[in-house]
Amino acid sequence: MIVLAVISIVAVIAFPGIRNNQWEGAYMRFTDDLVGTMTQARNRAIDDQTVVRVEVSVDRLEVFWIDPEAPPPDVTVMGSGTFLWGNYRDNIDGGLIGDHACITGMVPGISPPSEANNEAMPVGCGSGLPTSILFQPDGGFLLADNTQSNAGMTLVVQDSSSDQIWYSIIEVFPGGLVRKFDEIPAP
């Protein structure tokens, strides 16, 4: 009975830590998938010599291919083009992340993570989301609601799984480099 009691106590103490590690792993997979989506979309635009649009939502990125042989559509229109793939928060570990992680928004330009707490960074879930990112056949890109092309872009993802809210910052540079910084504290 004593051995059973000790094993039960150890299990009760260890379970929250194991669950937290599972959640952290799921969050990291979600942000890594977002980085991969940006890289793949840019590469697809270059390989196919067409525009590839990435639509951004609070819980997903969806990629659309624009047929270069078809009459030129308005590539900024949501849903235009052929759907290729998407990265969805709820598909990671059966929805383990829940609503504790979200894409808070994007801002044009690149700022160092040390300056990530400035007022320009979107910190509320879904605030300031542009309609889409347009990757061009030459490898450049622009935000659909920003006239300044190829100026870089910063995507912000919020982690609110604990009392301390953290952010991941994904930066897409004009040359195509994509970097990710995790555990940036809230402003």
Secondary structure in CASP SS format (residue, H / E / C, confidence):
PFRMAT SS
TARGET T0000
AUTHOR 0000-0000-0000
METHOD secondary structure of the structure
MODEL  1
M C 1.00
I H 1.00
V H 1.00
L H 1.00
A H 1.00
V H 1.00
I H 1.00
S H 1.00
I H 1.00
V H 1.00
A H 1.00
V H 1.00
I H 1.00
A H 1.00
F H 1.00
P H 1.00
G H 1.00
I H 1.00
R H 1.00
N H 1.00
N H 1.00
Q H 1.00
W H 1.00
E H 1.00
G H 1.00
A H 1.00
Y H 1.00
M H 1.00
R H 1.00
F H 1.00
T H 1.00
D H 1.00
D H 1.00
L H 1.00
V H 1.00
G H 1.00
T H 1.00
M H 1.00
T H 1.00
Q H 1.00
A H 1.00
R H 1.00
N H 1.00
R H 1.00
A H 1.00
I H 1.00
D H 1.00
D H 1.00
Q C 1.00
T C 1.00
V C 1.00
V E 1.00
R E 1.00
V E 1.00
E E 1.00
V E 1.00
S E 1.00
V C 1.00
D C 1.00
R E 1.00
L E 1.00
E E 1.00
V E 1.00
F E 1.00
W E 1.00
I C 1.00
D C 1.00
P C 1.00
E C 1.00
A C 1.00
P C 1.00
P C 1.00
P C 1.00
D C 1.00
V C 1.00
T C 1.00
V C 1.00
M C 1.00
G C 1.00
S C 1.00
G C 1.00
T E 1.00
F E 1.00
L E 1.00
W E 1.00
G E 1.00
N E 1.00
Y E 1.00
R H 1.00
D H 1.00
N H 1.00
I H 1.00
D H 1.00
G H 1.00
G H 1.00
L C 1.00
I C 1.00
G C 1.00
D C 1.00
H C 1.00
A E 1.00
C E 1.00
I E 1.00
T E 1.00
G E 1.00
M E 1.00
V E 1.00
P E 1.00
G C 1.00
I C 1.00
S C 1.00
P C 1.00
P H 1.00
S H 1.00
E H 1.00
A C 1.00
N C 1.00
N C 1.00
E C 1.00
A C 1.00
M C 1.00
P C 1.00
V C 1.00
G C 1.00
C C 1.00
G C 1.00
S C 1.00
G C 1.00
L C 1.00
P C 1.00
T C 1.00
S E 1.00
I E 1.00
L E 1.00
F E 1.00
Q C 1.00
P C 1.00
D C 1.00
G C 1.00
G C 1.00
F E 1.00
L E 1.00
L E 1.00
A C 1.00
D C 1.00
N C 1.00
T C 1.00
Q C 1.00
S C 1.00
N C 1.00
A C 1.00
G C 1.00
M E 1.00
T E 1.00
L E 1.00
V E 1.00
V E 1.00
Q E 1.00
D E 1.00
S C 1.00
S C 1.00
S C 1.00
D C 1.00
Q C 1.00
I C 1.00
W E 1.00
Y E 1.00
S E 1.00
I E 1.00
I E 1.00
E E 1.00
V E 1.00
F C 1.00
P C 1.00
G C 1.00
G C 1.00
L C 1.00
V E 1.00
R E 1.00
K E 1.00
F E 1.00
D E 1.00
E E 1.00
I E 1.00
P E 1.00
A C 1.00
P C 1.00
END
